[in-house]
Amino acid sequence: MDSETELRLRARKIAEDKIGFYVHLAIYLLVNSMLIFVWWWGGGGFPWFVFVLVFWGIGVVAHGVGTFIQPHYTDRMAEKEYQRLKGQR
C-alpha cells in the first residue's frame, strides 16, 4: 500500500475510535440520567445509582484514555523501537 492509503486507513480507524467513545459517553449520560430520575421518582432514599455512576464512569474514563491518549503513546513507542532497530543494522 502507498503511504496515502495507509494514512487514510489510519485516519479512519482513529475517527471510528473517537465515534465509539462519544457513543459510549452519550449512552452513559442517558442511562445514568434515567437511573437518577428513577431514584428521584421513587422518593429518593439511599442513592443506589451512585454505584453504577462511579463504576461505569471508570470504564468511560478508561475508554477515553485509550482513545485520546494511548494512540499517541503507542506511536511514540513504536517510533523509538523503529529507530533503535534501525540503528542496530
CYANA upper distance limits for C-alpha pairs under 8 A (distance plus 0.5 A):
  1 MET  CA      5 THR  CA      6.80
  1 MET  CA      6 GLU  CA      7.07
  2 ASP  CA      6 GLU  CA      6.89
  3 SER  CA      7 LEU  CA      6.53
  4 GLU  CA      8 ARG  CA      6.73
  5 THR  CA      9 LEU  CA      6.69
  6 GLU  CA     10 ARG  CA      6.58
  7 LEU  CA     11 ALA  CA      6.46
  8 ARG  CA     12 ARG  CA      6.58
  9 LEU  CA     13 LYS  CA      6.74
 10 ARG  CA     14 ILE  CA      6.76
 11 ALA  CA     15 ALA  CA      6.63
 12 ARG  CA     16 GLU  CA      6.59
 13 LYS  CA     17 ASP  CA      6.67
 14 ILE  CA     18 LYS  CA      6.77
 14 ILE  CA     67 THR  CA      8.41
 15 ALA  CA     19 ILE  CA      6.67
 16 GLU  CA     20 GLY  CA      6.57
 17 ASP  CA     21 PHE  CA      6.82
 17 ASP  CA     67 THR  CA      6.61
 18 LYS  CA     22 TYR  CA      6.78
 18 LYS  CA     67 THR  CA      6.76
 18 LYS  CA     68 PHE  CA      8.23
 19 ILE  CA     23 VAL  CA      6.63
 20 GLY  CA     24 HIS  CA      6.67
 21 PHE  CA     25 LEU  CA      6.62
 21 PHE  CA     60 VAL  CA      8.30
 21 PHE  CA     63 HIS  CA      6.97
 21 PHE  CA     64 GLY  CA      6.89
 21 PHE  CA     67 THR  CA      7.57
 22 TYR  CA     26 ALA  CA      6.59
 23 VAL  CA     27 ILE  CA      6.68
 24 HIS  CA     28 TYR  CA      6.61
 24 HIS  CA     60 VAL  CA      7.55
 25 LEU  CA     29 LEU  CA      6.69
 25 LEU  CA     60 VAL  CA      7.02
 26 ALA  CA     30 LEU  CA      6.59
 27 ILE  CA     31 VAL  CA      6.42
 28 TYR  CA     32 ASN  CA      6.45
 28 TYR  CA     56 TRP  CA      8.01
 28 TYR  CA     57 GLY  CA      8.24
 28 TYR  CA     60 VAL  CA      8.30
 29 LEU  CA     33 SER  CA      6.42
 30 LEU  CA     34 MET  CA      6.82
 31 VAL  CA     35 LEU  CA      6.72
 32 ASN  CA     36 ILE  CA      6.61
 32 ASN  CA     49 PHE  CA      7.97
 32 ASN  CA     52 VAL  CA      8.09
 32 ASN  CA     53 LEU  CA      6.89
 33 SER  CA     37 PHE  CA      6.68
 34 MET  CA     38 VAL  CA      6.63
 35 LEU  CA     39 TRP  CA      6.64
 35 LEU  CA     49 PHE  CA      6.63
 36 ILE  CA     40 TRP  CA      6.58
 36 ILE  CA     49 PHE  CA      6.78
 37 PHE  CA     41 TRP  CA      6.35
 38 VAL  CA     42 GLY  CA      6.46
 39 TRP  CA     43 GLY  CA      7.21
 39 TRP  CA     44 GLY  CA      5.91
 39 TRP  CA     45 GLY  CA      8.31
 39 TRP  CA     47 PRO  CA      7.60
 39 TRP  CA     48 TRP  CA      8.25
 39 TRP  CA     49 PHE  CA      7.72
 40 TRP  CA     44 GLY  CA      5.24
 48 TRP  CA     52 VAL  CA      8.31
 49 PHE  CA     53 LEU  CA      6.67
 50 VAL  CA     54 VAL  CA      6.44
 51 PHE  CA     55 PHE  CA      6.61
 52 VAL  CA     56 TRP  CA      6.16
 52 VAL  CA     57 GLY  CA      8.29
 53 LEU  CA     57 GLY  CA      6.15
 54 VAL  CA     58 ILE  CA      6.76
 55 PHE  CA     59 GLY  CA      7.19
 56 TRP  CA     60 VAL  CA      6.82
 57 GLY  CA     61 VAL  CA      6.65
 58 ILE  CA     62 ALA  CA      6.65
 59 GLY  CA     63 HIS  CA      6.58
 60 VAL  CA     64 GLY  CA      6.67
 61 VAL  CA     65 VAL  CA      6.68
 62 ALA  CA     66 GLY  CA      6.63
 63 HIS  CA     67 THR  CA      6.58
 64 GLY  CA     68 PHE  CA      6.36
 64 GLY  CA     69 ILE  CA      8.17
 65 VAL  CA     69 ILE  CA      5.57
 65 VAL  CA     70 GLN  CA      6.69
 66 GLY  CA     70 GLN  CA      5.37
 66 GLY  CA     71 PRO  CA      7.54
 67 THR  CA     71 PRO  CA      7.26
 68 PHE  CA     72 HIS  CA      8.18
 69 ILE  CA     73 TYR  CA      7.12
 70 GLN  CA     74 THR  CA      6.55
 71 PRO  CA     75 ASP  CA      6.63
 72 HIS  CA     76 ARG  CA      6.77
 73 TYR  CA     77 MET  CA      6.71
 74 THR  CA     78 ALA  CA      6.51
 75 ASP  CA     79 GLU  CA      6.64
 76 ARG  CA     80 LYS  CA      6.74
 77 MET  CA     81 GLU  CA      6.72
 78 ALA  CA     82 TYR  CA      6.55
 79 GLU  CA     83 GLN  CA      6.64
 80 LYS  CA     84 ARG  CA      6.59
 81 GLU  CA     85 LEU  CA      6.51
 82 TYR  CA     86 LYS  CA      6.44
 83 GLN  CA     87 GLY  CA      6.58
 84 ARG  CA     88 GLN  CA      7.00
 85 LEU  CA     89 ARG  CA      7.57
